[in-house]
C-alpha cells in the first residue's frame, strides 16, 4: 500500500464532502479492487503463509476465555 501521509487530508466531522470528492474516492477504491483481482497469482501466491493461522489461534485463545468470563459475570445459566 502507498503511504498517503503527505497527500492525504483529514476532514473534521462538521466539514462537508462534495459529490466530486465522493466519486473520486469511489473511483480510486474501484481501481484498487481491479488491481487486486486481476493481479498475477504467481506474484503473491505462497508469500504470505507465515501468519495465515493467526486468526484461528486467536479465536482458540478467546474461546478458552468465554467460560471463565461467563462465571465471573454471574450470568451462567441465564439466556
Secondary structure, DSSP 8 states (H G I E B T S, - for coil): ----TTT-----TTS---HHHHHHHHHHHHHHHHHHHTS-HHHHTTSS-TTTTHHHHHHHHHHHHHHHHHHHTT-TT--
